[in-house]
Amino acid sequence: SSNPGGLGHNRLREILLNVAAPFLLAGGRRREHPALIAAAARLYHRLVPISGNRKTATLAGYFGLPSQWNGGTQQGLIELHDNLCQTGACVSCVIGKTLFG
């Protein structure tokens, strides 16, 4: 099956997750429009993630997450990996300290 602009399904999901959902959320907050905020939340949490990768597999293992999660969880894992996690630094990380004591 095809979609607008010839985007692949994974790329389309990435755009919805990283562009459309945050745009709806920002617009809803700015206009104080609860329906837009709710639509953003539904979109963000109902998107099925693309196939896992090294980043998500590593952090899902650290956090003991089940093998299935939504697009929002996947994006969160990627953000943590890219912007917070440092290999071998779990014991000094605030998240690692909370999870692992």
N, C-alpha and C positions, 0 to 999 in steps of 0.2 A: 504494500500500500504506500501511497505517497502523501506528502503534506505540503503546505504552502512553502514556496521558495526552495523545495527540494531538501529541506533539513532532515537529517536522520532523526530517529526517535530519541536517541540519547541526547543529541544536541538540543532538540526541542525541549526535553525535560530540563536540561541545564538552564535554558533561557527562561522557562517558566519559574524555576526555583530561584534563580539568581537575579532576574529582572522583573518579571511580572508580579510575583508575590510581594517583594519589597516595595515595588511601585504602588500597588494597591494598599499596602499597609501605610505607607507614608501619606498617600492621598487621604485615606480614611482618618488618620490621626490629625492631619492638617485641617480637614473640613469637619472634624468631629462627627464622622459618619460611621456609626457602628456596623452597618451592613457591609461597607467596604473592608473594614477591619476583619470582620468575620469571614468574608470571602477570601482575604489574604491568608488567614489562618487555615481555612479548609484546603486551599490550594497547596500551601506549604506542607501540611501534615498528611495529605492524601496522595501526594505524588509518590509513585513507586520509584525507588532509587535505581540508578543504572547499576550494572554489574560492579561488585566490589573490586577494590584494587589494593595495592600494598598499604596505602595510608589507612583506609577504612578497616582492613583486616587486622592491622597492627593494633589500632586503638580499640576496636571492638573486642579483641582478645584481652587487652589490658583491663577494659571496663566490664568484661564478662557479659557482653550484650548477646542477645539471641541472634541467630543467623539471619532473621528477617527484620528489617526496620523500614521506616518511611524515608522519603526524600529529605525531610527536615533533619532527621538524625544523621543521615549520610553527610549532608552539607555541614552540620555541626562537627562531625568527626574530621572532615577535611580541613575546616577552619582551625580546629585545635591543632591538627598535625602541622599545618603550614605556618601558623602564627604563634604557637605557644610551645609545642612539644620539642624537646631536644633529646636525642637518643641518650639513654642512660641517666637522665636527670629526673626520673619520676619521684625519687625520694625528696628532692628539693622543690618540686612543683607544688603549688597550693592545691591543685586538683589531685595530684598523686598522694599528697599528705592526707587529704580528706578520704580518699578511697582506700589507701593502704595503711593508714596510721603512720 
